């Protein structure tokens, strides 16, 4: 756990690439429903970020807390699916589709994660950051249908993201 903390701390200090045109408009999902967002999400595509450097696959699990915030559990996995590392945190909904995420043991670091799009069935989601330093396509299952992947990529492009740098993750 200390190694994970050190990696996250160093990653938060290291300069990160910017994957979107920060001058382009970005919008979060106006009708975001946190209660429908809870559960496990599988990462199917991402922009490279230092804290996921050695992750072959990752999941994010959200839960609803009594105080209205969301619990967050991120698990990084090896290519064979075995767990590599995990970190707990919390997310506060600060606007429609706008979350501020904090991870346990990582002081002074909060990240703006905006839910840019979720399909009507809450099966696929696109999450990004206004500063353009991160972005993910998440799906309830490890495999995503081609039409929803296309739609998710279109959402990233519409919000100013450079699609040539998006990494798809194998199930």
RORO-829101 format. One record per residue: x, z, y of N, C-alpha, C in turn; residue in one letter; residue number from 1. Coordinates in nm, 2 decimals. Layout:
! residues N
REC   n.xx   n.zz   n.yy  ca.xx  ca.zz  ca.yy   c.xx   c.zz   c.yy r   k
REC      X      Z      Y      X      Z      Y      X      Z      Y a NUM
...
! end
This chain:
! residues 171
REC   n.xx   n.zz   n.yy  ca.xx  ca.zz  ca.yy   c.xx   c.zz   c.yy r   k
REC   0.08   0.00  -0.12   0.00   0.00   0.00   0.09   0.00   0.13 x   1
REC   0.20   0.07   0.12   0.29   0.07   0.24   0.35  -0.07   0.27 x   2
REC   0.37  -0.14   0.16   0.42  -0.28   0.18   0.32  -0.36   0.25 x   3
REC   0.19  -0.35   0.20   0.08  -0.43   0.26   0.07  -0.39   0.41 x   4
REC   0.08  -0.26   0.44   0.07  -0.21   0.58   0.18  -0.28   0.66 x   5
REC   0.30  -0.27   0.61   0.42  -0.33   0.68   0.40  -0.48   0.71 x   6
REC   0.35  -0.55   0.61   0.33  -0.69   0.62   0.22  -0.72   0.73 x   7
REC   0.11  -0.64   0.73   0.00  -0.66   0.82   0.05  -0.63   0.96 x   8
REC   0.13  -0.52   0.98   0.18  -0.48   1.11   0.28  -0.59   1.16 x   9
REC   0.37  -0.64   1.08   0.46  -0.74   1.12   0.38  -0.87   1.15 x  10
REC   0.28  -0.90   1.07   0.20  -1.03   1.09   0.13  -1.02   1.23 x  11
REC   0.09  -0.90   1.26   0.01  -0.89   1.39   0.11  -0.90   1.51 x  12
REC   0.24  -0.88   1.49   0.33  -0.89   1.60   0.39  -1.03   1.61 x  13
REC   0.39  -1.10   1.49   0.46  -1.23   1.49   0.37  -1.34   1.56 x  14
REC   0.44  -1.44   1.62   0.36  -1.54   1.69   0.29  -1.62   1.58 x  15
REC   0.16  -1.65   1.61   0.08  -1.72   1.51   0.05  -1.86   1.57 x  16
REC   0.03  -1.96   1.48   0.00  -2.09   1.52  -0.15  -2.09   1.58 x  17
REC  -0.18  -2.18   1.66  -0.31  -2.20   1.72  -0.37  -2.33   1.66 x  18
REC  -0.48  -2.32   1.59  -0.54  -2.43   1.52  -0.66  -2.50   1.59 x  19
REC  -0.70  -2.45   1.70  -0.80  -2.51   1.77  -0.77  -2.53   1.92 x  20
REC  -0.83  -2.63   1.98  -0.81  -2.65   2.12  -0.89  -2.54   2.19 x  21
REC  -0.82  -2.45   2.25  -0.89  -2.33   2.31  -0.97  -2.37   2.44 x  22
REC  -0.95  -2.49   2.48  -1.02  -2.54   2.60  -1.16  -2.60   2.55 x  23
REC  -1.17  -2.63   2.42  -1.30  -2.68   2.37  -1.40  -2.56   2.36 x  24
REC  -1.53  -2.59   2.38  -1.63  -2.49   2.37  -1.63  -2.44   2.22 x  25
REC  -1.67  -2.32   2.20  -1.68  -2.26   2.07  -1.81  -2.18   2.08 x  26
REC  -1.89  -2.18   1.97  -2.01  -2.11   1.97  -2.03  -2.04   1.83 x  27
REC  -2.09  -1.92   1.84  -2.12  -1.85   1.72  -2.27  -1.87   1.68 x  28
REC  -2.31  -1.83   1.56  -2.44  -1.85   1.51  -2.54  -1.76   1.59 x  29
REC  -2.63  -1.82   1.66  -2.72  -1.74   1.75  -2.82  -1.66   1.66 x  30
REC  -2.86  -1.70   1.55  -2.96  -1.63   1.47  -2.89  -1.57   1.35 x  31
REC  -2.77  -1.51   1.37  -2.70  -1.44   1.26  -2.77  -1.32   1.22 x  32
REC  -2.78  -1.30   1.08  -2.84  -1.18   1.02  -2.74  -1.11   0.94 x  33
REC  -2.69  -1.00   0.99  -2.59  -0.92   0.92  -2.63  -0.88   0.78 x  34
REC  -2.76  -0.85   0.76  -2.81  -0.80   0.63  -2.80  -0.91   0.53 x  35
REC  -2.81  -1.04   0.57  -2.80  -1.15   0.47  -2.65  -1.19   0.45 x  36
REC  -2.56  -1.14   0.54  -2.42  -1.17   0.53  -2.35  -1.08   0.43 x  37
REC  -2.41  -0.97   0.40  -2.34  -0.87   0.31  -2.33  -0.93   0.17 x  38
REC  -2.22  -0.89   0.10  -2.19  -0.94  -0.03  -2.05  -1.00  -0.03 x  39
REC  -2.03  -1.06  -0.14  -1.89  -1.12  -0.17  -1.89  -1.27  -0.12 x  40
REC  -1.78  -1.30  -0.05  -1.76  -1.44   0.00  -1.62  -1.48  -0.06 x  41
REC  -1.62  -1.60  -0.12  -1.49  -1.66  -0.17  -1.44  -1.76  -0.06 x  42
REC  -1.31  -1.74  -0.04  -1.24  -1.83   0.06  -1.22  -1.97  -0.02 x  43
REC  -1.27  -2.07   0.04  -1.26  -2.21  -0.02  -1.16  -2.29   0.07 x  44
REC  -1.14  -2.26   0.19  -1.05  -2.33   0.28  -1.01  -2.23   0.39 x  45
REC  -0.89  -2.25   0.44  -0.84  -2.16   0.55  -0.73  -2.23   0.63 x  46
REC  -0.71  -2.17   0.75  -0.59  -2.21   0.82  -0.48  -2.11   0.79 x  47
REC  -0.35  -2.16   0.78  -0.25  -2.07   0.74  -0.23  -1.95   0.84 x  48
REC  -0.23  -1.83   0.78  -0.21  -1.71   0.86  -0.11  -1.62   0.79 x  49
REC  -0.02  -1.55   0.86   0.09  -1.48   0.79   0.04  -1.38   0.69 x  50
REC  -0.07  -1.31   0.71  -0.12  -1.21   0.62  -0.18  -1.26   0.49 x  51
REC  -0.19  -1.40   0.48  -0.24  -1.46   0.36  -0.13  -1.55   0.30 x  52
REC  -0.01  -1.53   0.34   0.10  -1.62   0.30   0.11  -1.65   0.15 x  53
REC   0.10  -1.54   0.07   0.12  -1.56  -0.07  -0.01  -1.55  -0.15 x  54
REC  -0.12  -1.56  -0.08  -0.25  -1.56  -0.15  -0.29  -1.70  -0.20 x  55
REC  -0.32  -1.70  -0.33  -0.37  -1.83  -0.38  -0.52  -1.84  -0.36 x  56
REC  -0.59  -1.73  -0.37  -0.73  -1.72  -0.35  -0.76  -1.58  -0.28 x  57
REC  -0.87  -1.57  -0.21  -0.90  -1.45  -0.15  -1.05  -1.43  -0.15 x  58
REC  -1.10  -1.31  -0.14  -1.24  -1.28  -0.12  -1.26  -1.18  -0.01 x  59
REC  -1.37  -1.18   0.05  -1.41  -1.08   0.15  -1.54  -1.03   0.11 x  60
REC  -1.55  -0.90   0.10  -1.68  -0.84   0.06  -1.73  -0.75   0.18 x  61
REC  -1.85  -0.78   0.23  -1.91  -0.71   0.34  -2.02  -0.62   0.29 x  62
REC  -2.04  -0.50   0.34  -2.14  -0.41   0.31  -2.20  -0.36   0.44 x  63
REC  -2.33  -0.31   0.43  -2.39  -0.25   0.55  -2.38  -0.10   0.55 x  64
REC  -2.33  -0.05   0.66  -2.31   0.10   0.67  -2.43   0.16   0.74 x  65
REC  -2.45   0.29   0.72  -2.57   0.36   0.79  -2.56   0.35   0.94 x  66
REC  -2.44   0.34   1.00  -2.43   0.34   1.14  -2.44   0.20   1.20 x  67
REC  -2.48   0.10   1.12  -2.50  -0.03   1.17  -2.38  -0.12   1.16 x  68
REC  -2.26  -0.07   1.14  -2.14  -0.15   1.12  -2.13  -0.20   0.98 x  69
REC  -2.04  -0.30   0.96  -2.02  -0.35   0.83  -1.89  -0.30   0.77 x  70
REC  -1.89  -0.27   0.64  -1.77  -0.24   0.57  -1.71  -0.38   0.53 x  71
REC  -1.57  -0.38   0.52  -1.50  -0.50   0.49  -1.40  -0.47   0.38 x  72
REC  -1.40  -0.55   0.27  -1.29  -0.53   0.17  -1.24  -0.67   0.15 x  73
REC  -1.11  -0.69   0.19  -1.05  -0.82   0.16  -0.95  -0.81   0.05 x  74
REC  -0.96  -0.90  -0.05  -0.87  -0.90  -0.17  -0.80  -1.03  -0.17 x  75
REC  -0.67  -1.02  -0.18  -0.58  -1.14  -0.20  -0.55  -1.15  -0.35 x  76
REC  -0.56  -1.27  -0.40  -0.54  -1.29  -0.54  -0.43  -1.39  -0.57 x  77
REC  -0.37  -1.38  -0.69  -0.27  -1.47  -0.73  -0.35  -1.59  -0.79 x  78
REC  -0.27  -1.70  -0.82  -0.33  -1.82  -0.87  -0.41  -1.80  -1.00 x  79
REC  -0.37  -1.70  -1.08  -0.44  -1.67  -1.21  -0.57  -1.58  -1.19 x  80
REC  -0.59  -1.54  -1.06  -0.71  -1.46  -1.03  -0.68  -1.31  -1.03 x  81
REC  -0.56  -1.27  -1.07  -0.53  -1.13  -1.07  -0.51  -1.08  -0.92 x  82
REC  -0.54  -0.96  -0.90  -0.53  -0.90  -0.77  -0.39  -0.88  -0.72 x  83
REC  -0.36  -0.93  -0.60  -0.23  -0.91  -0.54  -0.22  -0.80  -0.44 x  84
REC  -0.33  -0.79  -0.36  -0.33  -0.68  -0.26  -0.48  -0.67  -0.21 x  85
REC  -0.51  -0.56  -0.15  -0.64  -0.54  -0.09  -0.63  -0.45   0.04 x  86
REC  -0.73  -0.47   0.13  -0.73  -0.39   0.25  -0.88  -0.37   0.28 x  87
REC  -0.91  -0.24   0.33  -1.04  -0.21   0.37  -1.05  -0.21   0.52 x  88
REC  -1.16  -0.23   0.57  -1.18  -0.23   0.72  -1.33  -0.22   0.75 x  89
REC  -1.35  -0.24   0.88  -1.49  -0.24   0.93  -1.51  -0.35   1.03 x  90
REC  -1.63  -0.39   1.04  -1.67  -0.49   1.14  -1.79  -0.45   1.22 x  91
REC  -1.78  -0.46   1.35  -1.88  -0.42   1.44  -1.94  -0.55   1.49 x  92
REC  -2.07  -0.56   1.49  -2.14  -0.68   1.54  -2.16  -0.66   1.69 x  93
REC  -2.09  -0.74   1.77  -2.09  -0.73   1.92  -2.17  -0.83   1.99 x  94
REC  -2.23  -0.92   1.92  -2.31  -1.03   1.97  -2.36  -1.11   1.86 x  95
REC  -2.44  -1.21   1.89  -2.50  -1.30   1.78  -2.38  -1.37   1.71 x  96
REC  -2.36  -1.34   1.58  -2.26  -1.40   1.50  -2.12  -1.36   1.54 x  97
REC  -2.10  -1.26   1.62  -1.97  -1.22   1.67  -1.93  -1.08   1.62 x  98
REC  -1.82  -1.08   1.55  -1.78  -0.95   1.49  -1.64  -0.91   1.54 x  99
REC  -1.62  -0.79   1.56  -1.48  -0.73   1.59  -1.44  -0.66   1.46 x 100
REC  -1.34  -0.70   1.40  -1.29  -0.65   1.27  -1.17  -0.56   1.29 x 101
REC  -1.17  -0.45   1.23  -1.05  -0.36   1.23  -1.02  -0.32   1.08 x 102
REC  -0.89  -0.32   1.05  -0.85  -0.28   0.92  -0.79  -0.14   0.91 x 103
REC  -0.82  -0.07   0.81  -0.76   0.07   0.80  -0.61   0.07   0.79 x 104
REC  -0.55   0.16   0.87  -0.40   0.17   0.86  -0.33   0.07   0.95 x 105
REC  -0.41  -0.02   1.02  -0.35  -0.12   1.11  -0.39  -0.08   1.25 x 106
REC  -0.30   0.00   1.32  -0.34   0.06   1.45  -0.34  -0.05   1.56 x 107
REC  -0.44  -0.03   1.65  -0.44  -0.11   1.78  -0.47  -0.26   1.75 x 108
REC  -0.50  -0.30   1.63  -0.53  -0.44   1.61  -0.67  -0.46   1.57 x 109
REC  -0.74  -0.53   1.66  -0.88  -0.57   1.63  -0.89  -0.72   1.65 x 110
REC  -0.97  -0.78   1.56  -0.97  -0.93   1.57  -1.12  -0.97   1.59 x 111
REC  -1.13  -1.07   1.68  -1.26  -1.14   1.70  -1.28  -1.24   1.59 x 112
REC  -1.38  -1.22   1.51  -1.42  -1.31   1.40  -1.56  -1.36   1.44 x 113
REC  -1.58  -1.49   1.47  -1.71  -1.54   1.50  -1.76  -1.62   1.38 x 114
REC  -1.88  -1.59   1.34  -1.95  -1.67   1.24  -2.00  -1.79   1.31 x 115
REC  -1.94  -1.91   1.29  -1.97  -2.03   1.36  -2.09  -2.10   1.30 x 116
REC  -2.11  -2.08   1.17  -2.22  -2.14   1.10  -2.24  -2.08   0.97 x 117
REC  -2.37  -2.06   0.93  -2.40  -2.02   0.79  -2.52  -2.11   0.75 x 118
REC  -2.51  -2.17   0.63  -2.63  -2.25   0.59  -2.75  -2.17   0.58 x 119
REC  -2.87  -2.23   0.57  -2.99  -2.16   0.57  -3.00  -2.05   0.46 x 120
REC  -2.94  -2.08   0.34  -2.95  -1.99   0.23  -2.84  -1.89   0.23 x 121
REC  -2.76  -1.88   0.33  -2.64  -1.79   0.34  -2.55  -1.80   0.22 x 122
REC  -2.53  -1.93   0.18  -2.44  -1.96   0.07  -2.30  -2.00   0.11 x 123
REC  -2.29  -2.06   0.23  -2.16  -2.11   0.29  -2.16  -2.07   0.43 x 124
REC  -2.04  -2.02   0.47  -2.02  -1.98   0.61  -1.89  -2.03   0.66 x 125
REC  -1.88  -2.05   0.80  -1.76  -2.09   0.87  -1.73  -1.98   0.97 x 126
REC  -1.61  -1.92   0.96  -1.57  -1.82   1.05  -1.45  -1.86   1.12 x 127
REC  -1.45  -1.84   1.25  -1.33  -1.87   1.33  -1.30  -1.77   1.44 x 128
REC  -1.20  -1.79   1.52  -1.16  -1.70   1.62  -1.15  -1.78   1.75 x 129
REC  -1.21  -1.73   1.86  -1.20  -1.80   1.99  -1.06  -1.84   2.03 x 130
REC  -0.96  -1.75   1.99  -0.82  -1.78   2.02  -0.76  -1.89   1.94 x 131
REC  -0.83  -1.93   1.83  -0.78  -2.04   1.75  -0.68  -2.01   1.65 x 132
REC  -0.65  -1.88   1.63  -0.54  -1.84   1.54  -0.58  -1.83   1.40 x 133
REC  -0.71  -1.84   1.37  -0.76  -1.83   1.23  -0.89  -1.91   1.22 x 134
REC  -0.92  -1.94   1.09  -1.05  -2.00   1.06  -1.06  -2.01   0.91 x 135
REC  -1.18  -1.99   0.86  -1.21  -1.99   0.72  -1.34  -2.06   0.69 x 136
REC  -1.34  -2.12   0.57  -1.47  -2.17   0.51  -1.49  -2.08   0.39 x 137
REC  -1.60  -2.01   0.39  -1.63  -1.91   0.28  -1.76  -1.96   0.21 x 138
REC  -1.76  -1.93   0.08  -1.87  -1.97   0.00  -1.91  -1.85  -0.10 x 139
REC  -2.03  -1.84  -0.14  -2.07  -1.73  -0.23  -2.01  -1.75  -0.37 x 140
REC  -1.98  -1.87  -0.41  -1.92  -1.90  -0.54  -1.78  -1.96  -0.51 x 141
REC  -1.69  -1.95  -0.60  -1.55  -2.00  -0.58  -1.55  -2.15  -0.56 x 142
REC  -1.65  -2.22  -0.61  -1.66  -2.37  -0.59  -1.77  -2.40  -0.49 x 143
REC  -1.74  -2.49  -0.41  -1.84  -2.53  -0.30  -1.88  -2.67  -0.33 x 144
REC  -2.01  -2.70  -0.31  -2.06  -2.84  -0.32  -2.00  -2.92  -0.21 x 145
REC  -1.98  -3.05  -0.24  -1.92  -3.14  -0.15  -1.99  -3.15  -0.02 x 146
REC  -2.13  -3.15  -0.02  -2.20  -3.17   0.10  -2.19  -3.05   0.20 x 147
REC  -2.18  -2.93   0.14  -2.16  -2.81   0.22  -2.02  -2.80   0.27 x 148
REC  -1.92  -2.84   0.20  -1.78  -2.85   0.24  -1.77  -2.94   0.36 x 149
REC  -1.84  -3.06   0.35  -1.83  -3.16   0.46  -1.90  -3.10   0.58 x 150
REC  -2.01  -3.03   0.57  -2.08  -2.97   0.68  -2.00  -2.86   0.75 x 151
REC  -1.93  -2.78   0.66  -1.84  -2.67   0.72  -1.72  -2.73   0.79 x 152
REC  -1.67  -2.84   0.74  -1.55  -2.90   0.81  -1.60  -2.96   0.94 x 153
REC  -1.72  -3.02   0.94  -1.78  -3.07   1.07  -1.79  -2.96   1.17 x 154
REC  -1.84  -2.85   1.13  -1.85  -2.73   1.22  -1.72  -2.69   1.28 x 155
REC  -1.62  -2.69   1.20  -1.48  -2.65   1.25  -1.44  -2.76   1.35 x 156
REC  -1.45  -2.89   1.32  -1.42  -2.99   1.41  -1.49  -2.99   1.54 x 157
REC  -1.62  -2.96   1.53  -1.71  -2.95   1.65  -1.66  -2.84   1.74 x 158
REC  -1.61  -2.73   1.69  -1.56  -2.62   1.76  -1.41  -2.63   1.80 x 159
REC  -1.36  -2.75   1.79  -1.22  -2.77   1.84  -1.11  -2.75   1.74 x 160
REC  -1.14  -2.73   1.62  -1.03  -2.70   1.52  -0.97  -2.83   1.47 x 161
REC  -0.84  -2.83   1.45  -0.76  -2.94   1.39  -0.78  -2.94   1.24 x 162
REC  -0.86  -3.03   1.19  -0.89  -3.04   1.05  -0.77  -3.08   0.96 x 163
REC  -0.67  -3.14   1.02  -0.55  -3.18   0.95  -0.47  -3.06   0.90 x 164
REC  -0.49  -2.94   0.96  -0.42  -2.83   0.92  -0.49  -2.73   0.83 x 165
REC  -0.62  -2.77   0.80  -0.70  -2.69   0.71  -0.66  -2.70   0.57 x 166
REC  -0.63  -2.59   0.50  -0.59  -2.58   0.36  -0.71  -2.55   0.27 x 167
REC  -0.74  -2.64   0.18  -0.84  -2.61   0.08  -0.78  -2.53  -0.03 x 168
REC  -0.86  -2.43  -0.08  -0.81  -2.34  -0.18  -0.87  -2.38  -0.32 x 169
REC  -0.80  -2.39  -0.42  -0.85  -2.42  -0.55  -0.92  -2.30  -0.61 x 170
REC  -1.03  -2.33  -0.68  -1.11  -2.22  -0.75  -1.03  -2.17  -0.87 x 171
! end
